[in-house]
Amino acid sequence: MYLRKLEIQGFKSFADKISLDFNSGITAVVGPNGSGKSNIGDAVRWVLGEQSAKTLRGSKMEDVIFAGTEHRKPVGFAEVSLTIDNDDNYLPVSYSEVTITRRVYRSGESEYYINKTSCRLKDIHELFLDTGIGRDGYSIIGQGRVDEILSTKSEDRRLIFEEASGIMKYKVRKQDAERKLDLTEQNLVRINDIINELESQLEPLREQSEAAKKYLTLRESLKELEVNVYLNNIDKLKDKIKEYENQFKDIRDNIEAEERRLRSITTQNQQKTELLKNLDEQITEARGKFYIIEANLEKNSSEVKIKNEKINSLDGNIVRLKEETSEISSKLELLDTEEKSRQKKIEYLNGQYNDFSKKLEKYQSELDGILSTLDESERHIEMLKSGIMDKLDIQSDKRTQINNIKNHIENMRKRQNSIGTEIYSLKLEKDKDNMKKEDLIESIRNTSTLIKHSREKINELNNEKTELKGTLSELEKQHGNVRTDIQVKTSRHKMLKDMENSMEGYSRSVKEVMTACRQSPELGKGIHGTIAQLVEVDKKYETAIEMTLGSALQNIVTSSEDDAKKAIEFLKRNRVGRATFLPITSVKGKRLDDSTLRRLEDCQGFCGVASDLVTSDPAYNGIVLNLLGRVVVTENLDSGISIARKFGYTFRIVTLEGDILSTSGSMSGGSSDHRSSGILSRSREISELENIIEGLKKDEIKYGAKINDVRQMLLEIDTEFNEQNNKLRENELIKTRDENHLQMIEDNLKKTDAKIGMLLNEKDQMAKQEQATLLEQQKYEVELEAIETDISETKAIIVEHQEKFKADQTVRDDLHQEITDFKISVNSITESIQSVTENLERIKGEREALTRSHTRKQEEINKANTEIELLKQEINGLDNLTRKLQDEKTGKTLEIDRLVEEKKVLEEESTDFIEKLNTTNKTIHLLHEEYNRIDIKRAKAEAEMKSIQDRMWDEYELTYSNAVELKKEIENISEAQRNISEYRSQIKALGPVNVSSIDEYIKTKERFEFMSVQKNDMEQAKDKLHKIIYEMVQVMKKQFVEQFKLINENFGIVYKELFGGGRAELIISDEDNVLESGIEIEVQPPGKKLQNMMLLSGGERAFTAIALLFAILRLKPTPFCLLDEIEAALDDANVYRFGEYLKKFSQNTQFIMVTHRKGTMESADTMYGVTMQEHGVSKVVSMKMGELAS
């Protein structure tokens, strides 16, 4: 088994995906400080399950994800995959190749995979147990781990020895067994508690079940009698409800007739509104077109100005080009004059050349005749003279050539000076154009800024305008809604106030008593009011309290029994029915005890005790406690049932929705109608409506003010919008004009640059030609000097001979002199002819260049004239378009005025519709109030009927249709009521009855027996776990001692080999507790005394740790080992020794070395380099050392 491949993506500095392939032997990872090479070791440690961010050189696990650089964004996850060759089945899996993958996201999610299959971290730990590989193994050693091995705390180095000795798997299993043992003991404690609790419940439950059986018998008899009384009352109420339904029908017909009328008025109003809306749209559209026409007019005007600017510019260019053409024509005339002068001169020189040539031929023939009569020595002298003549011809030619070259050089230098002057003039012109260009660019930039600002302002104003229009529409809508709400709420308030004054919803007897009390102070003395009038309840608990109190809401509170007696006598005297009175002096209530309250507070869904959830005068506390002191309010029916079962139905429970669980075990509930007009909530609703109406009126005023403010703001924005539009048009015109000027200047600059470039090229060519010509001149001067030397020497010989034959040679010498003079003259004439010919060639070249320039400029003039004509045609077209747009503008103005007038007429007509709508709405409102009053009466009858049906369901779980089946004729209602009271007294005598206790007793007994069996099973499991832990501890002790001894022996051997002598030993601190004892290291380097590890040098300490690592590898080689700069503290000699030792162990273990040291690099078979070509992002390059050597 060996490490085959490491893949990293998004981990620390490795932003891009990299892959490192490893072979057997030694692989070195090198790179400069900060390049990210140690991140490779961190990646291996991380993928093997390292959970400490500090170990990975971070503060939190998110730090391992690439955090981005100046030029790169952060990545969202880090992933590392480690591929291991498992052909030898070293790992306990049936795969020849195993890939471990770990991935962490920036959100904190972490994933682990084995061969792309999701797994747990525990699975990875167990896979590498006792292999030396893993987060706590000795396969990954860094500098920090070296310090840990050599730490002063001997306990810190235990893990590496436990992994090497092979007891780690036993240790993990022992820890699992201990956890299971702790869990078993905790479960035993819980089961004992449950068994004790069940034992205490069995006997009470048995007694409760017997009482429940007796209760069920009595309840059945009560049910038969009471259901028939309920059915009798329901039939009477149904007749009343039928009468109310007939009244409903008549009012509904009237309301529908008025609503039809309202719809008709509304339809007419909508048609007018639609017409107004269409007119608004037409006005908006017409104004939009008007603005577009204005914008087009402005645009046309701007284009005309721009085109006139272009025409002026082109006229200026034509004038300039004509001046330049005239200048070229003058130069051509001068060249023609110079050419004629040169032609005359060359004709004269040709004549002179012919004359002198003839004379030269004549004298030469005479000389030839004389020479023929001379003897041999004289002939030799003559030949020398003749040679001198030839050499004089050559000398003359050379001098001519040198003079021509000098003239040519002089001409070239003049041309260079001329080119310099032209370039200087062009640069001056270019500087002027550049200054103009900069001014124009600055002007364009400033104008663009103003245009941008104007456009931004216009967009901003448009946005503000749109937003304000939306705001205005929304405010108007809200204003209308508020006015509607005021009408609806006012109507509702008036109706409720009338109901409160007339005490709608109360029984006749209560109404009569309360009315009489208001009219007679004597009777009213001591009468406080009804319960509904005296208590206040939070809206959240209204339904619960109202359902709980039921008819008790109409009970009248009195100061004493005497006050109640007076009211009862009034009822008897006037025969107006019966009522219930609650004297403050006699009615007292009880609360739930404190222990019950504390237990209730811990129950889920508990809201509170009903008496604590209402507010009243402290004088009524006794009455409130009497009615609500033993009623518990819960959030829902589920929590209510749970609490009722828990407390054995010892108190009444009501949910927030009004479902009731009575102490008898019965339940009542269902939907609840007409709650909006309940007598308990009516006072609260009246008060709330008064506050709401007052707030709505304030909102109406506030919205009116806001609407006026928004309209004013819209007017101001329109004014500013027009100002900004005008500024934008002016600035756009200025910008367009400047851009045209800028384009012309840029064209001129390009032409000037081209001319300067051509002149500079010509100057460079001239300079090079001048250098070549100077070299040629030097060559001719050297040749001339040699010829003159030869002539001098020959003349000396001739002079010597002439001294001997002076008289005879006089004639010949004269001839020679004449011939020489003529030859000189001929050569001079030839030189002049050649010079004139060259000047003619120059004139011809200049004429051709000037002719081409003249033609080009003439073409530019023609082009400019054509463009001017086109621009004038375009201006004429724009003028025609402008006149057409002016006519359209006038038409749109008239159209807008007409539409505005039509809108004004429609708005006046709409005012009458509003008055009709208000009248009809008022009639409908009055009918609705009458409808609501009848509805309340019907609701009261239905509520009474529903109350009877609810009681029938709550107590007997019977619907009306089911109850009809039990119906029997009752002859005497009073006797039936007495029998009902007698049955209830017997049931009450039984006390609290838990009907479910019959089933609970059976279930509790069965659970008690089941828990007893479970307890026995757990005690047996506990004994087995103790035995397993003991056996594993014995195996671990034996194996650790044996392996530790071998490691100690290897440590001594390896230490001597690495240090070249000395002594090293490992010592267990506590022999009696080898599994938890610390491990001491004693070393004695060669030539030193045995001393404390902390007194060793850094290099000696590091080398000692390396020796310990090799000692472990010698006993139990790990498939691969990653060493991160552990040799950093060693000197070069020890580094080479360390490298040799690595090679020795590389046969069985694959080494990956992160290093800076040359000696370690030299021992490597493969080398990876880590660099940061891009700042903050690590890259990897590889090299096989064997291939390099070959």
Secondary structure, DSSP 8 states (H G I E B T S, - for coil): -EEEEEEEESBTTB-S-EEEE--SSEEEEE--TTSSTHHHHHHHHHHTT---TTTTTSSSGGGGB----SSS---SEEEEEEEEE-TT--SSSS-SEEEEEEEEETTS-EEEEETTEEE-HHHHHHHTTTSS-STTSSSEEEHHHHHHHT-S-GGGGHHHHHHHHT-HHHHHHHHHHHHHHHHHHHHHHHHHHHHHHHHHHHHHHHHHHHHHHHHHHHHHHHHHHHHHHHHHHHHHHHHHHHHHHHHHHHHHHHHHHHHHHHHHHHHHHHHHHHHHHHHHHHHHHHHHHHHHHHHHHHHHHHHHHHHHHHHHHHHHHHHHHHHHHHHHHHHHHHHHHHHHHHHHHHHHHHHHHHHHHHHHHHHHHHHHHHHTTS-HHHHHHHHHHHHHHHHHHHHHHHHHHHHHHHHHHHHHHHHHHHHHHHHHHHHHHHHHHHHHHHHHHHHHHHHHHHHHHHHHHHHHHHHHHHHHHHHHHHHHHHHHHHHHHHHHHHHHHHHHHHHHHTTTTS-HHHHHHHHHHHH-HHHHTTEEEEHHHH-EE-HHHHHHHHHHHGGGGG-EEESSHHHHHHHHHHHHHHT-----EEETTT-------HHHHHHHHTSTTEEEEGGGSEE--GGGHHHHHHHHTTEEEESSHHHHHHHHHHTTT-SEEEETT--EE-TTS-EE------GGG-HHHHHHHHHHHHHHHHHHHHHHHHHHHHHHHHHHHHHHHHHHHHHHHHHHHHHHHHHHHHHHHHHHHHHHHHHHHHHHHHHHHHHHHHHHHHHHHHHHHHHHHHHHHHHHHHHHHHHHHHHHHHHHSTTTTHHHHHHHHHHHHHHHHHHHHHHHHHHHHHHHHHHHHHHHHHHHHHHHHHHHHHHHHHHHHHHHHHHHHHHHHHHHHHHHHHHHHHHHHHHHHHHHHHHHHHHHHHHHHHHHHHHHHHHHHHHHHHHHHHHHHHHHHHHHHHHHHHHH---HHHHHTT----S-HHHHHHHHHHHHHHHHHT-S--TTHHHHHHHHHHHHHHHHHHHHHHHHHHHHHHHHHHHHHHHHHHHHHHHHHHHHHHHHHHHHHHHTS-EEEEEES-GGGTTT--EEEEEE-TTS--B-GGGS-HHHHHHHHHHHHHHHHHHS--SEEEEESTTTTS-HHHHHHHHHHHHHHTTTSEEEEE---HHHHHT-SEEEEEEEEETTEEEEEEEEHHHHH-
